[in-house]
Amino acid sequence: MRGIFADRADAGQQLAALLVHLEGERAVVLGLPRGGVPVAREVAVALGAPLDVIVVRKLGVPAQPELAMGAVGEDGVFVINPEVVRQTGVSAAEVAAVREREQAEVTARAALYRASRAREPLDGRVAVVVDDGIATGATARAACEVARAHGAVRVILAVPVAPPGWVDRLAGAADELVSAHVAQDFTSVGQFYEDFTQTTDEQVSACLLDQAGWAGEVAPAVGQVRLSGYLTVPPNAPGIVLFAHGSGSGRHSPRNRYVAEVLHAAGLGTFLFDLLTPGEALDRANVFDIGLLARRLADVRDWLRVQPLPGVARGVVGYFGASTGAAAALWAAAEPGVGVVAVVSRGGRPDLAGERLAKVTAPTLIIVGGEDHAILDLNLQAQA
């Protein structure tokens, strides 16, 4: 049988129709390079989810390379099936040799695909592992194991076509198995595609950049320190919002991460970063040094504007501040000619910006909880 799918894009669109129940989930779509990535791209677009690759290598038994005894992935993730190792009699030295060889290949492939973006975090998220089809399933199983090892709370393996019995064969590899077509006359994945042209590395990179824009961990140098942060830029983002975290908070703040996800859905880029290093944050005086925090925010803004982010209006920057970070955002926005287009203060301390408040010309929204009487009074004093 031929012609079920015109090409990988068509296969991805048909597969996406079976995954609509994942809309609204905190999902990440992970394509297996190379052929699985164009399929995964269509799924990611349909779900409105970020697209990434999952770079894995199965660890084949030396005497039976198709038999997987484990897998390796990025960041040194290593999973092993002790039962297979025991049954095949593979020694610890043999496992180590295979692991070293395959880990080197993972590192090389990851460096190629991640030249302009870091790995999408999977902690607490739903991983949707996508390939262009299942044959033996060894690589797909390895990918699912690595996704789980990276912190995914749920793993879904989705493919356009699979052979009979594939669900039984891969039982336990994922929490959910989805296939658009199970073919009784299965001999190879390619037989079900009109166009099964080999996908190139350049096409993989283009898919990632085109769909997901840019996302990853970055550490801009500010003076003598580097500040840890996570930058997310949807494609064709009209601007980027810098988050100025306040006392006792940082880039991992659940509240601000939620706000960032809402902004991503609206097409805006975000940069959640720590204004202080871990060592600096131990000194409470630094947390309330609004001048220092404002300078850091301005330096990061200037750093961001020169980063090579294709298709992003980097000159359009807004500030979102909380607690003392809001004071820093207003202080930084008061600089002449800074070009900040908007400032939002959530439960902030604008009173700590002092006389700088009168110099802020950007549209400013101040949000305070109605029952947060102490902070509300401080905001009213600042307004006055």
N, C-alpha and C positions, 0 to 999 in steps of 0.2 A: 504494500500500500504506500502511495506517495501523496504528497500535496496536502497533508493535514495542516501544515503551517507553511506560509509563503516564505518566511524567514524568521530570524530570532525575534525581531520586533513584534511580528504578528503572534508568535508563540507567547511572548510576554504579555501581550494584551489579552489573549484568551486565558492565560493563567491568572491574570489579575482579577478577572471576573469571578474567580472562585475564592478570592481572598478579601472580598469586600467587608467581611465581618471583622477585619482588622482595622478598619478606618477608625480613627480616634484613639487607637492604642499607641503606646510609646514604643513604636516599632522602628527597627533599623533593617533595611533590606540589604542582604549580603550576597553579592554575585561571586561565583567561583570563576576566577580567571582561567582561560580567557573567554570561552564561549558563553558562560553563564551570565556575564556582565550585561550584554545588550538585552537579554531576557529580563534580568533584574531591574534594569533601568525602567522598563515599561511598568513593572510592578510598583516600583517606588513612586513613579509619577502618579499612578492611579490611586495609591494610598496616601499621597502627600507625605511620604516618609523619606528620611535621608537614605541615600545610596552609598554603599561602601563595598569594598571587596573583602573577602575573608581568605587570606593567603595561608594555605595549609599544605602540608605534604604528609601523605600517609607513610608510615614506617612499614615497609614490606619485609616479610620474613626472607632472609637471604636466599634460601633454597626455593622459595615460592613468592616471588615479588608481588603477585596480585593479592596475596593473603596479608591483610593488615594486622599488625600486632600492636599498633598504636598510631600516634600522629604528633606532629609538632606544628606550632603556629607562631605568630608574631609575639614579641615580648617574652620569648623563651617558654611559651606555654607547651607543656609536654604531657601527653596522656598515653597510658600503656594498658594493654589488655593482658594481665598476668596469666589468664587461662590459655590464651594462644601461645604465649611464650613458653609456658609449661608443657603444653602438648607437642610443640614443635622442637623443644629442646634447645632453643636459642640461648646462648650464653650471655651473661651480663656484658662482656666485652663486645660481642656482636651487636647487641642492642645499642651500646654506646657509639659504635662506629657508624651504624645506620643513622642514628639520631644526629650525630655531628654532620654527616654528609647532607642530610635533608634539611637541617636547620640552616646550613649555609645557603641552600637554595631558597628557602623562605626569606632569609635576610636580603638576598639579591633581588628577588621579585618584589618584596615590600618596598625596597628603596626605589625601585623603578616606578611603582604606582603611587608612591607617597612623596614624590619629589616636591609637590606643592601643597600637600595636606596630610594631616595626621590621621591616625585610626579613629573612627567614630566609637566613642565609649559604649559598651554594652551593659554596664552595671545597671541592674534593675529594669532592663528593657526587654522587649520581645525581639528575638533574632529570627528573621525570615531568610533562611538559606536557600538560594536559588541557583540551579544549574540548567543547562539547555536540554538535559535528559539524564536518565539513569541507565547505566549498563550493569556493571558489577555493584555499584553503590559504595565502594570502599572509600573513595575520596569524599563523597557526600557525608558518609558517616563520620569521617575524620573531621570534616568542617563543623558538623553539629557538636561534636565533642569539644572542639576548640572554642566554639561560640559559648558553650556552657561554662567552660573553664574561664572565659573572659568575663563572666558575671551575668550572662543573660538569664532572666528568671523563667523564660519560656522559649523554646526553640521549635520552629516550624520549618520543615523541609518541603519545598515546593518545586515541581518540575513540570514541563509541558508534556513529556511522554516518559513512560516507564514500562518495563516488561511485566508479564503476569507474575504474581507472587512477590512483588517488590515490597509490599507492606509487611508481609511476614518476615522477609529477609532483613528489613531495616527496623523491625520492631524494637523499640527502646532507644533508638538513635535520636529521635525527636519526640516532642510532645504531640505533634500533629503532622501527618503526612498527606500532601496534596498533589494530585497529578491531573492534568487536563485530559489526558488520554492514556489508557492502559491498552497496549497493543498485543493481541494474541500472536501475531506473526512477527514479533520483534526479533531483529537480527543486529541492528545497530541504531544509534540515535539519529544519524544522518539520513536514514531512509525516509524519515517522516517530514523532512524539510525540502521544499523546492530549491531554496538557496541555503546551502550549509557551508558557505565560504568560511575559511578559517578566520577567526577574529585576531586582529593584530594588537600588540601592546599599545600602539598609538590610539587605536579605537577604544581600548579599555580606559586609558587616561582621559580621552575626550568625553566618554560617557560620565565619568566621575565628575569632571569639572563642569560639564554642561548641566547635569541634573542637580548636583548638590552644592554648586558654588564652591565654597571653601569652609572647612570646619576642622579645628584641631587645637591642640595645646600649643601655646606659644609663651615665650618668656622674654619680653622686651627688656633691653638694657636701659636702665635709668640711672645716670650717674655711676656710682660704684656698685650698684645692685641690679639684680634681675628680678622682675616681678612675675609671678606665675599667673597664667590666665588661660581662658578658653575662648577662642574666637570662632564665631559662626557667621557666615555670610551667604545667604541664599543667592541664587543667580539673579543678576540685574537688580540687586538691592539698591533702593534709592538713597540709603544712608545707613549709618551705623550708630547704635546706642552704646555708650560707655557706661558701665555700672560702677558706681562709687560706693563700695560697701562700707558700713560703719562699724561702730564698736561691737566687738564680739562676733562679727560676721565676716564672710569672705565669699570667694567664687563658688563655693559649694552650697551656699544658702538655698534651701528648698524653695523659699518664697521667691527669691530673685530668679532662680532657674525656671520657675513656673512662668513668671512674667516674660522671661526671655523667649520661652517657647511660644507664647501668645504673639510676641513681636515677630518671631520667625514666620508664623502662619500669615502674618500681614505683609511678609516680604522684606522686613527690616533685618539688618545684620545686628549682632550684639557682641560685645566683648566684656565678659565677666572676669575680673582679675583682682588680685589682692594688692591694695595700695601699700602694704607693708610686708616685709619678709617675716617668716615665722619668728626669727630672733627679735626683730624690731617690735613685733606685736606684743611681746612679753612685757615691754615697758609701757605702762598705761599712759604715760605722758605723750608718747607718740600717737596714740589713738586720738588724743584731743589736740594734737598739733595741726590745726586746720590749714595753716600756711604750708606745712610740709605735704599734707595730703593733696592740697590743691596743686602744688608744683608737680607732684607725681602724676596727677590726672592730666595736667597740661602736657607733660612730657610724653605720656603714653598717647595722647591725642596726636601730637606731632609725629611720633613714631608711626602711628597707624596710617597717617596720610601719605607716607612714602612707601608703604608696602605694596608689592606687585599682586594686586587682587583684581584679575580681569573682570570687566563689566560692572564694577562697583563705583558708585559715586562717593569716593572716599572723603571728599571735601565737605560732605553733609554729615555733621556729627551732632548728636544730642547726648545729654547727660541724664542718667537715672540714679538718684542718690537716696540712701537710707541712713537714718541716724546721723552720726558725725560725717558720713560720706555725703549727705545732702548739703551740709555746710561747705564741704570741700568743692562740690559741684557748683554751688552758687558763687563761691569765691573765685573759682577758675573761670566761670562764665562772665565774671565782671571785667576780665582783662580786655583792654581796647583792641578791636580788630580781630577777636578770637574766632568769630564766625560760627559760634554754637547756635543751632537753630531752635533748640527747645531744652528746657530743664524740667524734670519731674522730681519732686521730693516726696518720699513715702515714709511717714512717721519720722521725719527728719528734724534736724536741729538748725534751721535757718538762722536762729538767733546767734549761733556761733560764727556766722559769716560777718557779723558786726556791720561796720560802715560800708563794706563791700556790697551789701544788698542794694543800696541806692544806685549802684552802677550797673546792675544787671538789666540788660535791654531785651534779652531773649524771652519769648513767651514762656511763662513758668506756671506749672500746676503743682499745688501743694495739697497733699492728701494726708489726713490725720484721722485715726479712729475716734469716733464720737465718745467712747468711754475711756480714751487715753488722756485723762484730764491734765496730767502734768505736761505732757508734750503739746497738747492743744493750747494750753496757756502760753507756753514758750513760743509757739507759732503765732499766736495772736499778738504777743509782744513784738515779735519780729515784724509782723505786718504793720503795726503801729509805728 
